[in-house]
Amino acid sequence: MVSYGDFEVLEGRPIEGIVIARFPDTDSAKKWYYNDAYQKAAKHRQNGALYDGILVAGNSHYK
């Protein structure tokens, strides 16, 4: 996981920070995101600010 390190926005709207989480596959990422415990916690986060959630399928050639 990568979170709130140095970053530079080259395109798009300004952001305050970024978190990148790595999962073995798309199904694992969705299972984590949609589980009851995370959804309960996410409601508090969503009430406090605007967030974007993006799921990206990676390519193992770019390690």
mmCIF file of the N, C-alpha and C atoms, coordinates in Angstrom:
data_MODEL
# 
_entry.id   MODEL 
# 
loop_
_atom_site.group_PDB 
_atom_site.id 
_atom_site.type_symbol 
_atom_site.label_atom_id 
_atom_site.label_alt_id 
_atom_site.label_comp_id 
_atom_site.label_asym_id 
_atom_site.label_entity_id 
_atom_site.label_seq_id 
_atom_site.pdbx_PDB_ins_code 
_atom_site.Cartn_x 
_atom_site.Cartn_y 
_atom_site.Cartn_z 
_atom_site.occupancy 
_atom_site.B_iso_or_equiv 
_atom_site.pdbx_formal_charge 
_atom_site.auth_seq_id 
_atom_site.auth_comp_id 
_atom_site.auth_asym_id 
_atom_site.auth_atom_id 
_atom_site.pdbx_PDB_model_num 
ATOM 1   N N  . MET A 1 1  ? 0.846   -1.169  0.000   1.00 0.00 ? 1  MET A N  1 
ATOM 2   C CA . MET A 1 1  ? 0.000   0.000   0.000   1.00 0.00 ? 1  MET A CA 1 
ATOM 3   C C  . MET A 1 1  ? 0.897   1.240   0.000   1.00 0.00 ? 1  MET A C  1 
ATOM 4   N N  . VAL A 1 2  ? 0.468   2.227   -0.726  1.00 0.00 ? 2  VAL A N  1 
ATOM 5   C CA . VAL A 1 2  ? 1.149   3.522   -0.765  1.00 0.00 ? 2  VAL A CA 1 
ATOM 6   C C  . VAL A 1 2  ? 0.149   4.550   -0.285  1.00 0.00 ? 2  VAL A C  1 
ATOM 7   N N  . SER A 1 3  ? 0.557   5.432   0.617   1.00 0.00 ? 3  SER A N  1 
ATOM 8   C CA . SER A 1 3  ? -0.396  6.432   1.091   1.00 0.00 ? 3  SER A CA 1 
ATOM 9   C C  . SER A 1 3  ? 0.286   7.747   1.446   1.00 0.00 ? 3  SER A C  1 
ATOM 10  N N  . TYR A 1 4  ? -0.283  8.805   0.958   1.00 0.00 ? 4  TYR A N  1 
ATOM 11  C CA . TYR A 1 4  ? 0.063   10.179  1.310   1.00 0.00 ? 4  TYR A CA 1 
ATOM 12  C C  . TYR A 1 4  ? 1.551   10.507  1.221   1.00 0.00 ? 4  TYR A C  1 
ATOM 13  N N  . GLY A 1 5  ? 2.245   9.924   0.247   1.00 0.00 ? 5  GLY A N  1 
ATOM 14  C CA . GLY A 1 5  ? 3.628   10.305  -0.006  1.00 0.00 ? 5  GLY A CA 1 
ATOM 15  C C  . GLY A 1 5  ? 3.661   11.545  -0.890  1.00 0.00 ? 5  GLY A C  1 
ATOM 16  N N  . ASP A 1 6  ? 4.832   11.924  -1.333  1.00 0.00 ? 6  ASP A N  1 
ATOM 17  C CA . ASP A 1 6  ? 4.950   13.059  -2.246  1.00 0.00 ? 6  ASP A CA 1 
ATOM 18  C C  . ASP A 1 6  ? 4.285   12.711  -3.571  1.00 0.00 ? 6  ASP A C  1 
ATOM 19  N N  . PHE A 1 7  ? 3.574   13.661  -4.165  1.00 0.00 ? 7  PHE A N  1 
ATOM 20  C CA . PHE A 1 7  ? 2.951   13.454  -5.460  1.00 0.00 ? 7  PHE A CA 1 
ATOM 21  C C  . PHE A 1 7  ? 2.839   14.791  -6.176  1.00 0.00 ? 7  PHE A C  1 
ATOM 22  N N  . GLU A 1 8  ? 2.625   14.712  -7.464  1.00 0.00 ? 8  GLU A N  1 
ATOM 23  C CA . GLU A 1 8  ? 2.445   15.903  -8.280  1.00 0.00 ? 8  GLU A CA 1 
ATOM 24  C C  . GLU A 1 8  ? 1.312   15.634  -9.261  1.00 0.00 ? 8  GLU A C  1 
ATOM 25  N N  . VAL A 1 9  ? 0.278   16.458  -9.253  1.00 0.00 ? 9  VAL A N  1 
ATOM 26  C CA . VAL A 1 9  ? -0.835  16.310  -10.183 1.00 0.00 ? 9  VAL A CA 1 
ATOM 27  C C  . VAL A 1 9  ? -0.433  16.939  -11.513 1.00 0.00 ? 9  VAL A C  1 
ATOM 28  N N  . LEU A 1 10 ? -0.362  16.129  -12.558 1.00 0.00 ? 10 LEU A N  1 
ATOM 29  C CA . LEU A 1 10 ? 0.000   16.628  -13.877 1.00 0.00 ? 10 LEU A CA 1 
ATOM 30  C C  . LEU A 1 10 ? -1.232  16.997  -14.697 1.00 0.00 ? 10 LEU A C  1 
ATOM 31  N N  . GLU A 1 11 ? -2.344  16.320  -14.453 1.00 0.00 ? 11 GLU A N  1 
ATOM 32  C CA . GLU A 1 11 ? -3.608  16.611  -15.123 1.00 0.00 ? 11 GLU A CA 1 
ATOM 33  C C  . GLU A 1 11 ? -4.738  16.408  -14.128 1.00 0.00 ? 11 GLU A C  1 
ATOM 34  N N  . GLY A 1 12 ? -5.841  17.074  -14.360 1.00 0.00 ? 12 GLY A N  1 
ATOM 35  C CA . GLY A 1 12 ? -7.016  16.867  -13.521 1.00 0.00 ? 12 GLY A CA 1 
ATOM 36  C C  . GLY A 1 12 ? -7.078  17.833  -12.360 1.00 0.00 ? 12 GLY A C  1 
ATOM 37  N N  . ARG A 1 13 ? -8.048  17.589  -11.514 1.00 0.00 ? 13 ARG A N  1 
ATOM 38  C CA . ARG A 1 13 ? -8.293  18.494  -10.388 1.00 0.00 ? 13 ARG A CA 1 
ATOM 39  C C  . ARG A 1 13 ? -7.241  18.308  -9.295  1.00 0.00 ? 13 ARG A C  1 
ATOM 40  N N  . PRO A 1 14 ? -6.998  19.343  -8.538  1.00 0.00 ? 14 PRO A N  1 
ATOM 41  C CA . PRO A 1 14 ? -6.049  19.227  -7.419  1.00 0.00 ? 14 PRO A CA 1 
ATOM 42  C C  . PRO A 1 14 ? -6.554  18.217  -6.383  1.00 0.00 ? 14 PRO A C  1 
ATOM 43  N N  . ILE A 1 15 ? -5.639  17.533  -5.735  1.00 0.00 ? 15 ILE A N  1 
ATOM 44  C CA . ILE A 1 15 ? -5.985  16.593  -4.672  1.00 0.00 ? 15 ILE A CA 1 
ATOM 45  C C  . ILE A 1 15 ? -5.126  16.884  -3.443  1.00 0.00 ? 15 ILE A C  1 
ATOM 46  N N  . GLU A 1 16 ? -5.602  16.430  -2.302  1.00 0.00 ? 16 GLU A N  1 
ATOM 47  C CA . GLU A 1 16 ? -4.842  16.607  -1.062  1.00 0.00 ? 16 GLU A CA 1 
ATOM 48  C C  . GLU A 1 16 ? -3.963  15.412  -0.757  1.00 0.00 ? 16 GLU A C  1 
ATOM 49  N N  . GLY A 1 17 ? -4.329  14.252  -1.263  1.00 0.00 ? 17 GLY A N  1 
ATOM 50  C CA . GLY A 1 17 ? -3.548  13.062  -0.982  1.00 0.00 ? 17 GLY A CA 1 
ATOM 51  C C  . GLY A 1 17 ? -4.066  11.894  -1.786  1.00 0.00 ? 17 GLY A C  1 
ATOM 52  N N  . ILE A 1 18 ? -3.327  10.800  -1.744  1.00 0.00 ? 18 ILE A N  1 
ATOM 53  C CA . ILE A 1 18 ? -3.698  9.605   -2.500  1.00 0.00 ? 18 ILE A CA 1 
ATOM 54  C C  . ILE A 1 18 ? -3.311  8.366   -1.707  1.00 0.00 ? 18 ILE A C  1 
ATOM 55  N N  . VAL A 1 19 ? -4.131  7.332   -1.829  1.00 0.00 ? 19 VAL A N  1 
ATOM 56  C CA . VAL A 1 19 ? -3.836  6.030   -1.246  1.00 0.00 ? 19 VAL A CA 1 
ATOM 57  C C  . VAL A 1 19 ? -3.973  5.006   -2.362  1.00 0.00 ? 19 VAL A C  1 
ATOM 58  N N  . ILE A 1 20 ? -2.971  4.155   -2.522  1.00 0.00 ? 20 ILE A N  1 
ATOM 59  C CA . ILE A 1 20 ? -3.010  3.088   -3.514  1.00 0.00 ? 20 ILE A CA 1 
ATOM 60  C C  . ILE A 1 20 ? -2.867  1.770   -2.768  1.00 0.00 ? 20 ILE A C  1 
ATOM 61  N N  . ALA A 1 21 ? -3.864  0.901   -2.922  1.00 0.00 ? 21 ALA A N  1 
ATOM 62  C CA . ALA A 1 21 ? -3.830  -0.421  -2.295  1.00 0.00 ? 21 ALA A CA 1 
ATOM 63  C C  . ALA A 1 21 ? -3.708  -1.478  -3.389  1.00 0.00 ? 21 ALA A C  1 
ATOM 64  N N  . ARG A 1 22 ? -2.887  -2.472  -3.154  1.00 0.00 ? 22 ARG A N  1 
ATOM 65  C CA . ARG A 1 22 ? -2.673  -3.530  -4.137  1.00 0.00 ? 22 ARG A CA 1 
ATOM 66  C C  . ARG A 1 22 ? -3.385  -4.802  -3.683  1.00 0.00 ? 22 ARG A C  1 
ATOM 67  N N  . PHE A 1 23 ? -4.091  -5.424  -4.605  1.00 0.00 ? 23 PHE A N  1 
ATOM 68  C CA . PHE A 1 23 ? -4.797  -6.675  -4.342  1.00 0.00 ? 23 PHE A CA 1 
ATOM 69  C C  . PHE A 1 23 ? -4.366  -7.699  -5.387  1.00 0.00 ? 23 PHE A C  1 
ATOM 70  N N  . PRO A 1 24 ? -4.473  -8.980  -5.068  1.00 0.00 ? 24 PRO A N  1 
ATOM 71  C CA . PRO A 1 24 ? -4.041  -9.994  -6.025  1.00 0.00 ? 24 PRO A CA 1 
ATOM 72  C C  . PRO A 1 24 ? -4.891  -10.038 -7.303  1.00 0.00 ? 24 PRO A C  1 
ATOM 73  N N  . ASP A 1 25 ? -6.159  -9.613  -7.199  1.00 0.00 ? 25 ASP A N  1 
ATOM 74  C CA . ASP A 1 25 ? -7.033  -9.628  -8.369  1.00 0.00 ? 25 ASP A CA 1 
ATOM 75  C C  . ASP A 1 25 ? -8.239  -8.730  -8.109  1.00 0.00 ? 25 ASP A C  1 
ATOM 76  N N  . THR A 1 26 ? -9.016  -8.504  -9.151  1.00 0.00 ? 26 THR A N  1 
ATOM 77  C CA . THR A 1 26 ? -10.184 -7.621  -9.062  1.00 0.00 ? 26 THR A CA 1 
ATOM 78  C C  . THR A 1 26 ? -11.202 -8.143  -8.066  1.00 0.00 ? 26 THR A C  1 
ATOM 79  N N  . ASP A 1 27 ? -11.447 -9.430  -8.066  1.00 0.00 ? 27 ASP A N  1 
ATOM 80  C CA . ASP A 1 27 ? -12.431 -10.001 -7.140  1.00 0.00 ? 27 ASP A CA 1 
ATOM 81  C C  . ASP A 1 27 ? -12.046 -9.754  -5.686  1.00 0.00 ? 27 ASP A C  1 
ATOM 82  N N  . SER A 1 28 ? -10.773 -9.867  -5.360  1.00 0.00 ? 28 SER A N  1 
ATOM 83  C CA . SER A 1 28 ? -10.307 -9.609  -3.989  1.00 0.00 ? 28 SER A CA 1 
ATOM 84  C C  . SER A 1 28 ? -10.517 -8.150  -3.604  1.00 0.00 ? 28 SER A C  1 
ATOM 85  N N  . ALA A 1 29 ? -10.248 -7.248  -4.533  1.00 0.00 ? 29 ALA A N  1 
ATOM 86  C CA . ALA A 1 29 ? -10.439 -5.817  -4.263  1.00 0.00 ? 29 ALA A CA 1 
ATOM 87  C C  . ALA A 1 29 ? -11.908 -5.519  -4.005  1.00 0.00 ? 29 ALA A C  1 
ATOM 88  N N  . LYS A 1 30 ? -12.781 -6.059  -4.823  1.00 0.00 ? 30 LYS A N  1 
ATOM 89  C CA . LYS A 1 30 ? -14.225 -5.831  -4.645  1.00 0.00 ? 30 LYS A CA 1 
ATOM 90  C C  . LYS A 1 30 ? -14.737 -6.472  -3.363  1.00 0.00 ? 30 LYS A C  1 
ATOM 91  N N  . LYS A 1 31 ? -14.224 -7.651  -3.023  1.00 0.00 ? 31 LYS A N  1 
ATOM 92  C CA . LYS A 1 31 ? -14.630 -8.313  -1.781  1.00 0.00 ? 31 LYS A CA 1 
ATOM 93  C C  . LYS A 1 31 ? -14.267 -7.443  -0.580  1.00 0.00 ? 31 LYS A C  1 
ATOM 94  N N  . TRP A 1 32 ? -13.073 -6.871  -0.583  1.00 0.00 ? 32 TRP A N  1 
ATOM 95  C CA . TRP A 1 32 ? -12.655 -5.965  0.489   1.00 0.00 ? 32 TRP A CA 1 
ATOM 96  C C  . TRP A 1 32 ? -13.543 -4.714  0.522   1.00 0.00 ? 32 TRP A C  1 
ATOM 97  N N  . TYR A 1 33 ? -13.734 -4.080  -0.643  1.00 0.00 ? 33 TYR A N  1 
ATOM 98  C CA . TYR A 1 33 ? -14.480 -2.823  -0.708  1.00 0.00 ? 33 TYR A CA 1 
ATOM 99  C C  . TYR A 1 33 ? -15.921 -2.999  -0.254  1.00 0.00 ? 33 TYR A C  1 
ATOM 100 N N  . TYR A 1 34 ? -16.564 -4.061  -0.668  1.00 0.00 ? 34 TYR A N  1 
ATOM 101 C CA . TYR A 1 34 ? -17.982 -4.244  -0.382  1.00 0.00 ? 34 TYR A CA 1 
ATOM 102 C C  . TYR A 1 34 ? -18.268 -4.971  0.928   1.00 0.00 ? 34 TYR A C  1 
ATOM 103 N N  . ASN A 1 35 ? -17.232 -5.352  1.688   1.00 0.00 ? 35 ASN A N  1 
ATOM 104 C CA . ASN A 1 35 ? -17.525 -6.052  2.938   1.00 0.00 ? 35 ASN A CA 1 
ATOM 105 C C  . ASN A 1 35 ? -18.172 -5.099  3.933   1.00 0.00 ? 35 ASN A C  1 
ATOM 106 N N  . ASP A 1 36 ? -18.983 -5.648  4.804   1.00 0.00 ? 36 ASP A N  1 
ATOM 107 C CA . ASP A 1 36 ? -19.776 -4.839  5.745   1.00 0.00 ? 36 ASP A CA 1 
ATOM 108 C C  . ASP A 1 36 ? -18.926 -3.944  6.631   1.00 0.00 ? 36 ASP A C  1 
ATOM 109 N N  . ALA A 1 37 ? -17.799 -4.466  7.118   1.00 0.00 ? 37 ALA A N  1 
ATOM 110 C CA . ALA A 1 37 ? -16.948 -3.677  8.018   1.00 0.00 ? 37 ALA A CA 1 
ATOM 111 C C  . ALA A 1 37 ? -16.404 -2.441  7.312   1.00 0.00 ? 37 ALA A C  1 
ATOM 112 N N  . TYR A 1 38 ? -15.903 -2.616  6.080   1.00 0.00 ? 38 TYR A N  1 
ATOM 113 C CA . TYR A 1 38 ? -15.365 -1.453  5.360   1.00 0.00 ? 38 TYR A CA 1 
ATOM 114 C C  . TYR A 1 38 ? -16.475 -0.472  5.001   1.00 0.00 ? 38 TYR A C  1 
ATOM 115 N N  . GLN A 1 39 ? -17.596 -0.947  4.542   1.00 0.00 ? 39 GLN A N  1 
ATOM 116 C CA . GLN A 1 39 ? -18.686 -0.051  4.165   1.00 0.00 ? 39 GLN A CA 1 
ATOM 117 C C  . GLN A 1 39 ? -19.190 0.760   5.363   1.00 0.00 ? 39 GLN A C  1 
ATOM 118 N N  . LYS A 1 40 ? -19.199 0.158   6.535   1.00 0.00 ? 40 LYS A N  1 
ATOM 119 C CA . LYS A 1 40 ? -19.601 0.876   7.746   1.00 0.00 ? 40 LYS A CA 1 
ATOM 120 C C  . LYS A 1 40 ? -18.613 2.009   8.040   1.00 0.00 ? 40 LYS A C  1 
ATOM 121 N N  . ALA A 1 41 ? -17.323 1.732   7.948   1.00 0.00 ? 41 ALA A N  1 
ATOM 122 C CA . ALA A 1 41 ? -16.295 2.755   8.186   1.00 0.00 ? 41 ALA A CA 1 
ATOM 123 C C  . ALA A 1 41 ? -16.293 3.800   7.075   1.00 0.00 ? 41 ALA A C  1 
ATOM 124 N N  . ALA A 1 42 ? -16.508 3.382   5.845   1.00 0.00 ? 42 ALA A N  1 
ATOM 125 C CA . ALA A 1 42 ? -16.454 4.294   4.697   1.00 0.00 ? 42 ALA A CA 1 
ATOM 126 C C  . ALA A 1 42 ? -17.520 5.383   4.790   1.00 0.00 ? 42 ALA A C  1 
ATOM 127 N N  . LYS A 1 43 ? -18.637 5.087   5.397   1.00 0.00 ? 43 LYS A N  1 
ATOM 128 C CA . LYS A 1 43 ? -19.700 6.101   5.535   1.00 0.00 ? 43 LYS A CA 1 
ATOM 129 C C  . LYS A 1 43 ? -19.190 7.329   6.285   1.00 0.00 ? 43 LYS A C  1 
ATOM 130 N N  . HIS A 1 44 ? -18.368 7.137   7.294   1.00 0.00 ? 44 HIS A N  1 
ATOM 131 C CA . HIS A 1 44 ? -17.803 8.262   8.048   1.00 0.00 ? 44 HIS A CA 1 
ATOM 132 C C  . HIS A 1 44 ? -16.848 9.072   7.175   1.00 0.00 ? 44 HIS A C  1 
ATOM 133 N N  . ARG A 1 45 ? -16.016 8.377   6.421   1.00 0.00 ? 45 ARG A N  1 
ATOM 134 C CA . ARG A 1 45 ? -15.084 9.039   5.508   1.00 0.00 ? 45 ARG A CA 1 
ATOM 135 C C  . ARG A 1 45 ? -15.840 9.821   4.448   1.00 0.00 ? 45 ARG A C  1 
ATOM 136 N N  . GLN A 1 46 ? -16.855 9.229   3.877   1.00 0.00 ? 46 GLN A N  1 
ATOM 137 C CA . GLN A 1 46 ? -17.624 9.872   2.819   1.00 0.00 ? 46 GLN A CA 1 
ATOM 138 C C  . GLN A 1 46 ? -18.400 11.092  3.312   1.00 0.00 ? 46 GLN A C  1 
ATOM 139 N N  . ASN A 1 47 ? -18.782 11.088  4.571   1.00 0.00 ? 47 ASN A N  1 
ATOM 140 C CA . ASN A 1 47 ? -19.477 12.243  5.140   1.00 0.00 ? 47 ASN A CA 1 
ATOM 141 C C  . ASN A 1 47 ? -18.537 13.413  5.414   1.00 0.00 ? 47 ASN A C  1 
ATOM 142 N N  . GLY A 1 48 ? -17.229 13.156  5.458   1.00 0.00 ? 48 GLY A N  1 
ATOM 143 C CA . GLY A 1 48 ? -16.268 14.188  5.825   1.00 0.00 ? 48 GLY A CA 1 
ATOM 144 C C  . GLY A 1 48 ? -15.608 14.904  4.664   1.00 0.00 ? 48 GLY A C  1 
ATOM 145 N N  . ALA A 1 49 ? -15.673 14.334  3.457   1.00 0.00 ? 49 ALA A N  1 
ATOM 146 C CA . ALA A 1 49 ? -14.975 14.936  2.325   1.00 0.00 ? 49 ALA A CA 1 
ATOM 147 C C  . ALA A 1 49 ? -15.406 14.251  1.034   1.00 0.00 ? 49 ALA A C  1 
ATOM 148 N N  . LEU A 1 50 ? -14.930 14.796  -0.076  1.00 0.00 ? 50 LEU A N  1 
ATOM 149 C CA . LEU A 1 50 ? -15.181 14.184  -1.381  1.00 0.00 ? 50 LEU A CA 1 
ATOM 150 C C  . LEU A 1 50 ? -14.038 13.223  -1.697  1.00 0.00 ? 50 LEU A C  1 
ATOM 151 N N  . TYR A 1 51 ? -14.362 12.043  -2.159  1.00 0.00 ? 51 TYR A N  1 
ATOM 152 C CA . TYR A 1 51 ? -13.367 11.028  -2.480  1.00 0.00 ? 51 TYR A CA 1 
ATOM 153 C C  . TYR A 1 51 ? -13.679 10.408  -3.830  1.00 0.00 ? 51 TYR A C  1 
ATOM 154 N N  . ASP A 1 52 ? -12.676 9.917   -4.500  1.00 0.00 ? 52 ASP A N  1 
ATOM 155 C CA . ASP A 1 52 ? -12.820 9.117   -5.708  1.00 0.00 ? 52 ASP A CA 1 
ATOM 156 C C  . ASP A 1 52 ? -12.261 7.741   -5.413  1.00 0.00 ? 52 ASP A C  1 
ATOM 157 N N  . GLY A 1 53 ? -12.933 6.721   -5.871  1.00 0.00 ? 53 GLY A N  1 
ATOM 158 C CA . GLY A 1 53 ? -12.437 5.354   -5.762  1.00 0.00 ? 53 GLY A CA 1 
ATOM 159 C C  . GLY A 1 53 ? -12.307 4.779   -7.156  1.00 0.00 ? 53 GLY A C  1 
ATOM 160 N N  . ILE A 1 54 ? -11.143 4.280   -7.494  1.00 0.00 ? 54 ILE A N  1 
ATOM 161 C CA . ILE A 1 54 ? -10.880 3.796   -8.839  1.00 0.00 ? 54 ILE A CA 1 
ATOM 162 C C  . ILE A 1 54 ? -10.235 2.412   -8.750  1.00 0.00 ? 54 ILE A C  1 
ATOM 163 N N  . LEU A 1 55 ? -10.762 1.476   -9.496  1.00 0.00 ? 55 LEU A N  1 
ATOM 164 C CA . LEU A 1 55 ? -10.200 0.132   -9.559  1.00 0.00 ? 55 LEU A CA 1 
ATOM 165 C C  . LEU A 1 55 ? -9.477  0.009   -10.892 1.00 0.00 ? 55 LEU A C  1 
ATOM 166 N N  . VAL A 1 56 ? -8.186  -0.322  -10.830 1.00 0.00 ? 56 VAL A N  1 
ATOM 167 C CA . VAL A 1 56 ? -7.365  -0.430  -12.031 1.00 0.00 ? 56 VAL A CA 1 
ATOM 168 C C  . VAL A 1 56 ? -6.749  -1.822  -12.085 1.00 0.00 ? 56 VAL A C  1 
ATOM 169 N N  . ALA A 1 57 ? -6.941  -2.521  -13.196 1.00 0.00 ? 57 ALA A N  1 
ATOM 170 C CA . ALA A 1 57 ? -6.299  -3.813  -13.386 1.00 0.00 ? 57 ALA A CA 1 
ATOM 171 C C  . ALA A 1 57 ? -4.867  -3.564  -13.823 1.00 0.00 ? 57 ALA A C  1 
ATOM 172 N N  . GLY A 1 58 ? -3.911  -4.037  -13.047 1.00 0.00 ? 58 GLY A N  1 
ATOM 173 C CA . GLY A 1 58 ? -2.505  -3.785  -13.332 1.00 0.00 ? 58 GLY A CA 1 
ATOM 174 C C  . GLY A 1 58 ? -1.933  -4.751  -14.347 1.00 0.00 ? 58 GLY A C  1 
ATOM 175 N N  . ASN A 1 59 ? -0.735  -4.439  -14.780 1.00 0.00 ? 59 ASN A N  1 
ATOM 176 C CA . ASN A 1 59 ? 0.004   -5.265  -15.715 1.00 0.00 ? 59 ASN A CA 1 
ATOM 177 C C  . ASN A 1 59 ? 1.309   -5.658  -15.055 1.00 0.00 ? 59 ASN A C  1 
ATOM 178 N N  . SER A 1 60 ? 1.550   -6.933  -14.901 1.00 0.00 ? 60 SER A N  1 
ATOM 179 C CA . SER A 1 60 ? 2.726   -7.409  -14.171 1.00 0.00 ? 60 SER A CA 1 
ATOM 180 C C  . SER A 1 60 ? 4.042   -7.057  -14.868 1.00 0.00 ? 60 SER A C  1 
ATOM 181 N N  . HIS A 1 61 ? 4.007   -6.578  -16.103 1.00 0.00 ? 61 HIS A N  1 
ATOM 182 C CA . HIS A 1 61 ? 5.225   -6.204  -16.811 1.00 0.00 ? 61 HIS A CA 1 
ATOM 183 C C  . HIS A 1 61 ? 5.846   -4.929  -16.242 1.00 0.00 ? 61 HIS A C  1 
ATOM 184 N N  . TYR A 1 62 ? 5.098   -4.162  -15.452 1.00 0.00 ? 62 TYR A N  1 
ATOM 185 C CA . TYR A 1 62 ? 5.567   -2.873  -14.962 1.00 0.00 ? 62 TYR A CA 1 
ATOM 186 C C  . TYR A 1 62 ? 5.799   -2.910  -13.470 1.00 0.00 ? 62 TYR A C  1 
ATOM 187 N N  . LYS A 1 63 ? 6.694   -3.733  -13.006 1.00 0.00 ? 63 LYS A N  1 
ATOM 188 C CA . LYS A 1 63 ? 6.963   -3.845  -11.569 1.00 0.00 ? 63 LYS A CA 1 
ATOM 189 C C  . LYS A 1 63 ? 8.036   -2.886  -11.176 1.00 0.00 ? 63 LYS A C  1 
# 
